[in-house]
């Protein structure tokens, strides 16, 4: 990731005049969102535990809400990955069927 950022910031002079956009690969975006969901889950657990220990109901509820949000983030990530996998399988099946027709 540092290389990607550095390549955007420190472009050679010949490329400076062109529009140079790097796109993050799909798998990297999924992994990033998974890490964000994991971090949110851990934060929620800590906050809920702290609220439980101190008797602060509001903090406990905030922690539980963060855990629910993390679960939703993970479910969205899983759904996107499943849709992509299904699309790849359909594409492969279509290619195989087209090859048989030829």
N, C-alpha and C positions, 0 to 999 in steps of 0.2 A: 504494500500500500504506500509506503514511503517513496518507493521508486516511482510509482504512478504520480504522486503529488509532485515530486521533484521534476519529473518529466514535463509536467504542466507549467511549473513555475520557471524552470531553467531551460528554456528552449534555445536551440542554436539559432543564430541570427537568420539563417536562411529560412527557417520555419516560422519565425516570429510574425511574418506578414500574413501567413495563412491561418485559417481557423482550424485549430487543433483541439478536438474534443475526444477525451477518452471515456469509454463507457465501462462501467463495472460489470463484470460477467455475472450472469444470473445466479450461479452457485455462490459467488462471493456475497451477493446481496442477501441470499437466504441465510448463509452462515452468520452474517452480521446481525440479521434480525433475530436469529436463534440466540446469539450471544446477548442481545439487548433483552430478550424475553427472560433469559436465565438470570441476568443481572437484576431485572425488575422483580423476579420471583424471590431472589435472595434478599433484596432490599425489603420486600413486603414481609418476608418471614421475620427478619430482624426487627422491623418496626412493630409487628404484631406481638412478638415476644417481649419487646421492651414495654409495650403498652400493658401487656398481661402482668409483667413483673411490677410495674409501677402503679397498676390499678387505673391507668388512663384509658378509658373506654374509647375516646376519640382516636387516640393513636393506634389502638388495637384495630379499630375499624378501618382506618386508613391503610394499615398494613395488609389487612385482609382484602381490601379493594385493589391494592397493587398486585396481590397474588392472582386475583381474578383477571385483572388486565393482562398480566403476564401469560396466563392460560389462553386468553383470547388471541394475543399476539402469536403464540405458538400454534394455535389452531389455524390461524390465517396463513402462517408460513407453511404448515403441513398441507393445507388445501391447495395453495399455489403449486407446491411441489407435486402433488397428486395430479393436478390438472395438466401440468407440463409432461409428466410421465405418461398420462393417458393420451395426450396429443402425439407424443413420440410413437407410442404403440400403434395408433391409428395411421400415422404417416408410414410406418414400416409395413403395416398390413396392406395399405394402398399401393405401396411400391412393389410389394411381392405380387399382388394381384395384377398389377400392370405388366410386370415381367412375364407372368404366365400367359397373358393375352397376346403378347408379341410373339 
